[in-house]
C-alpha cells in the first residue's frame, strides 16, 4: 500500500515539473520573429506552456477522484 502511495506521489510531483519549452504556432512564430523585442516572444511561449498545464491537472484530478472512489469500495 505504501509503495502505491509513493508511486502516485512521485507521478503527481513529476507532472508538476515544468520543462522550458519553445512552442508556437506558425503564425505566432512569423509575427514574433519579425519583432526586435524578444520579451514578447518569451511571454507568448510561457503562456502556451501554462495553458498546457491545466488539462494535465484536470486529468490528474479526475484520476485521483476515480482512485479514491475505487479504493473506498
LOBA-468724 format. One line per 8 residues: number of its first residue (from 1); for each residue z, y, x of C-alpha. Coordinates in nm, 4 decimals, m for minus. Layout:
N
NUM> Z Y X  ...
END
This chain:
73
1> 0.0000 0.0000 0.0000  0.0894 0.2409 0.2798  m0.2393 0.1698 0.4575  m0.4326 0.2621 0.1432  m0.2452 0.5894 0.1083  m0.3069 0.6697 0.4749  m0.6762 0.5940 0.4344  m0.7006 0.8137 0.1251
9> m0.5175 1.0938 0.3047  m0.7480 1.0763 0.6072  m1.0632 1.0673 0.3936  m0.9381 1.3649 0.1928  m0.8437 1.5560 0.5097  m1.1835 1.4768 0.6631  m1.3558 1.6209 0.3560  m1.1703 1.9481 0.4061
17> m1.3024 1.9962 0.7587  m1.5931 2.2358 0.7652  m1.8633 2.1941 1.0235  m2.0520 2.5049 1.1246  m2.3945 2.4503 0.9709  m2.7099 2.6560 0.9631  m2.8609 2.6033 0.6191  m3.1052 2.8324 0.4414
25> m3.3906 2.8092 0.2008  m3.7275 2.9068 0.3451  m3.7446 3.2406 0.1602  m3.3971 3.3438 0.2731  m3.4825 3.2475 0.6285  m3.8041 3.4532 0.6272  m3.6296 3.7633 0.4943  m3.3283 3.7340 0.7215
33> m3.5283 3.6676 1.0376  m3.7177 3.9919 0.9883  m3.3949 4.1960 0.9914  m3.2314 4.3099 1.3148  m2.8726 4.2769 1.1905  m2.7586 3.9141 1.2245  m2.4319 3.9645 1.0342  m2.6180 3.9408 0.7021
41> m2.7674 3.6063 0.8051  m2.4253 3.4747 0.9068  m2.2847 3.5847 0.5712  m2.5607 3.4027 0.3841  m2.5001 3.0858 0.5880  m2.1257 3.0986 0.5261  m2.1816 3.1474 0.1531  m2.4068 2.8427 0.1352
49> m2.1532 2.6277 0.3191  m1.8689 2.7411 0.0920  m2.0770 2.6753 m0.2190  m2.1484 2.3232 m0.0918  m1.7742 2.2522 m0.0618  m1.6939 2.2816 m0.4326  m1.8965 1.9818 m0.5556  m1.7223 1.7654 m0.2956
57> m1.3822 1.8936 m0.4086  m1.4679 1.8232 m0.7723  m1.5875 1.4701 m0.6969  m1.2780 1.4102 m0.4836  m1.0536 1.5333 m0.7645  m1.2305 1.3094 m1.0131  m1.1945 1.0135 m0.7771  m0.8243 1.0851 m0.7353
65> m0.7800 1.1099 m1.1127  m0.9524 0.7745 m1.1623  m0.7478 0.6203 m0.8820  m0.4214 0.7421 m1.0380  m0.5192 0.6076 m1.3804  m0.6111 0.2623 m1.2488  m0.3004 0.2486 m1.0337  m0.0658 0.3245 m1.3232
73> m0.2022 0.0362 m1.5359
END
